[in-house]
């Protein structure tokens, strides 16, 4: 028996990184997975890998910053599997041009907020009614540990976007708690993904990050996916409006010893 037997999970940003790992894990735990992304070839390959391993998965293109794409991805899940139990709003960006509030360009703000905030809102806009029709379920919104504290290296638009996700998660949780829907935020610390590897390619910038992590390492995508699995499953049935922080101790630390 898998922890997600009988459930249908819609996972955005499922073609790579944390979304890819979560898609495979959720499928291995019995979920029928619909994964979305804008990288169609990679997304289709993930779905094919899951199917080859004995799981059930389908890929659909979705740019979550567009309401029409979010509507279509939910419709696809409902048409394909007839129900929606889990909505994992994982898609997000952290742009290398994102910096101090005094020098971050408007275009960086626009793209960051469109994907990281509107993308979550649009997923919930269309996902919530489908989940209500399905008898309820679990929404997992990816925020960040920087929603709780300032980042060691300035990334103001990203930090602001994740604060918005955290606040939105609480409001959705309260509004739909008695409709059978739980909504929680997953707040990762630095996770070893291709996106972060690119951003931390500069050794000095990488060291500034590492000195703030009490465990002294990046998290693994598998570790975050297992936290998401807990929130998706009935094991977290009395949790809503909460933040699950998976950050190697960063938010607990005042000064990290050398």
N, C-alpha and C positions, 0 to 999 in steps of 0.2 A: 504493500500500500504506500503510494506516494503522498506527500503532505499537500499536494495540490490536485489530487484525483478529482475529476469531474468539473474542474474549473477551467475557464477560458481567460487567458492573460493577453492583454494588449501592451506591448512594450515599445516605446518610441526610442529612436536612436539605437536600434538593435543590431546594426551592421558591424559594429566594432566596439572595442573597449569594454566598459562595464555593461553596456546593453547586450553585447554579444554573449558575454559570460552568463548574464542573468537569463537570457533567452534559452540557452542550453540547459542551465540548472533547473529552471522552471519546468521545461519539457521533461527532464529526467525525473522530476517529482510528480509527473502525471498531468500537468497542464497542457491544454491545447493552446499553442502560442501563435499570436499574430504579431510579427515584428515589423516595424516601420523604419524608414530612413530616407535620405535623399541619395545615398550611394546604392543604386539599384543592383549592380552586379554583386557587390559585397553582401548586400542583404539577402539576395536570392541564394547566394552560396551558404550563408548561415542556415537558412531554412532547409536547404538540401542536406547539410551536415546533420541537422537535428533529425530529419526524416530517415536518413541512412542509419542513424544510431537507434532507430526504433521509436522515436518520438513523433509528435504531430505538430507541424508548424507551417505557416504560410507567410509570405512576405508581401507587403503592399507599400508602394511609394507614398511618402507623406512629408511635406514641408510643414512642420507644426506651427510655423509662424503665420500660416494661411488658414483662416477659419474653414474654408472650403475643403482643404486637405484633411483637417482634423475631423470634419463631419464625414468625409468619405472613408477614413480609416476605421471609424467606429461602425459605420454602415457595413463595411466589408466584414468586420468581425462578426456582426450580428447575422449577416447573410450567410457567412461560411459556417458558423458554429451555433447560431441561434441563441446565444447568451453571452454576457460579459460579466465576469466575476472579479477581475483584477485589472486595474489601469495603472501602469508603471510609467509615469511621466519622467523619463530618463534623459531625453534629448536636451542638449545644451551646448553652449560655446563659451570659451574663454579666449578672447582674441589677444594676440601678442601686442597690438597697439594700445591696449587698455592700460592706463596708468593712473597718474594723479588726477584729481578732479580739475586741476588747473590746465592740464594739457591733453585730456582725452577728447578726441574729435567727436563731433555730433554723430557722424556716421557709425562710430563704434558704439555709442550709446544706443542708436536706433536698432542696429543689428542684434546687440546683446539683449536688449529688453524685448525685442520682437520674438526671439527664439526662447529665451530663458523664462520670461514672464508670460507673454501672450501665448506662447506654446503650451505652457501648463494650463493656463486659463481656458484655452480652446479645447484642450483634451478633456478637461472637466466639463466644459459647457455641453459637449456632445456625449461624453462618457457617462455623466451622472444620470441623465434620463434613461439611457440604455441599461445601466446597472439597476435602477429602480424597477424597470420592467423585468429584469432578470431575478429580482428578489433580493437585491443588495450585493455588497461586495467591498473590496478594499482598494483604495487609491493610495499610491505611493508617489509623492512628489520629491524629486531630488533637489534639495537645497544645498547647503555646504556648511562646514564649520565656520566659514567667514560670515555667515548670517548671525553668528554670536559674538564675533570679535573681528577687529581689523586685521587685514592680511599683512604679513611681514614685508611683502613686495607689493606696491600699490597696484590695484586692479579694480578701480573704483566702480566702474559700470557693472562688472561681474559681481562684486560684493553687494552692491545695491540690488541687483536682480535677485540674488539668493535671499536677501532679507525680505523682498517682496514675496517670494515663493513661500517662505516660512509663515508670514502673516496671512497669506491667502489660504494656506493649508488649515490654519486654525479656524478661519471663518467658515470654510467649506465643511469642516468637521462638525462644527456646532450646528450649522444649518441643516445638515442631512443626517445627524446622529440617529434620529427617530424614524428615518426612512430606510434603515438597514445598511447605511453606507458608512464605512470608516475611512478617514483620510489622515494620513500621517506623513511627516517629512523625514526623509533620510538625509543625514548631514555628514557626508564623507569628509575626511581630511585628505591630504595629498595621496592619490592612488596611482600606482604605476601603470599608466596607460600611454599609448602613442601620443595623445594630445599633450599630456603633461611632460613627457620626455622631450618633445619639441620645445615647449616653453622653458624647460630647465636645461637646455643644451649649453647655456653659459655656465661655466663652473662656479663663478662667484654667486650668481643668482641661485644655483642649486644649493650651495652651502648655506646661504641665508635661510633657505627653507628647512634644511635638515637640522640645523641647530635648534629649531623650535619644536622638534618632534621628540618627546621623551623616549619613545621606543627606538629612535635613531634610524628609522627606515621608512620607506613609503609603504602604504598599504597595498594589498594585492586585490585585483578585481574580484577574485573568488571570495575574499573576505567580505567585501561590500555586497556581493550577490547573495551571500548567505544571510546577511542582515535584512536585505530586501525580501528574501524568502520568508523570514520570520514575520515581517509585516504583511506579506501577501496571504499567509496561511491563517488558519483558525487558531494557531498558537497565540496570536496577538489579539484575540477576540474582544478583549476589554480595553484595548488601546485605540484612542482616536484623538486627533488634535495634538499629538505628541511629536517630539523630535528625537529620533534615534541617532546619536552622534557616534560615528565610527572614525576616530581620528588619531589613534595611537597616543592619546593623552594630551593633545595640544591644548584643548580648551580647559584642561584641569591645571595647566602649568602656569606659574608666574615667571620663574626663571628656570631654565633647563640646565642642569649641571653639565660641565664638559666631560 
